[in-house]
Each structure stands twice: as C-alpha cells, then as structure tokens.
Amino acid sequence: MEHGHLLEEHGADSATLCQREAELADVQAREVDARATADAPLQATRAAEDRATRDKRTAALARREVGFLKALNVRPPLDYSLFLSSLGSWSI
C-alpha cells in the first residue's frame, strides 16, 4: 500500500515538474521576445547617434577645408596694370 502511494505521489510530482518546465520554457521565450523588443529602440538610438557624430565630423572637415581654401586664396594687387606688366617681364 505504501508503495502504491509513493508511485502515485511520484506521478503527481512528475506531472507538476513537466508543467513547471513548460511554464519555464514559455517564460524564457517571452523574455527573449521582450529583450529583442527592448533592444530595438536602443539600436535605433545608437544608429542615430552614430549618424549625428558622422555628420558633425563631416561638417567640421568641411569647415577646415573652407578655412584652408580661404587661406590659399591670393588676392590680386589693386593695380592690375602693375600685375599684368610684371607678367610680361617674365620670359618662358
């Protein structure tokens, strides 16, 4: 009789264990989905931050290039006739 009671208890425990394992698998699957859902906005934010950083660097580079080109800009003398006459004295 004791043996039958123990077998019955074992069967109930095994069924409870299977139920708990199924619940655990379901909760783990929902956790994976929740993490993926939570990660999507973070990834989008990081991508936007990366684009903003690249845009800032591009703008800074453009400003440096403009400054450099402005520094290279040589203004002709006010009296163009002196400038043109000086060119004529050069022999090529």
Contacts in CASP RR format, 6 or more apart in sequence:
PFRMAT RR
TARGET T0000
AUTHOR 0000-0000-0000
METHOD contacts of the structure
MODEL  1
MEHGHLLEEHGADSATLCQREAELADVQAREVDARATADAPLQATRAAED
RATRDKRTAALARREVGFLKALNVRPPLDYSLFLSSLGSWSI
76 83 0 8 1.000
77 83 0 8 1.000
END
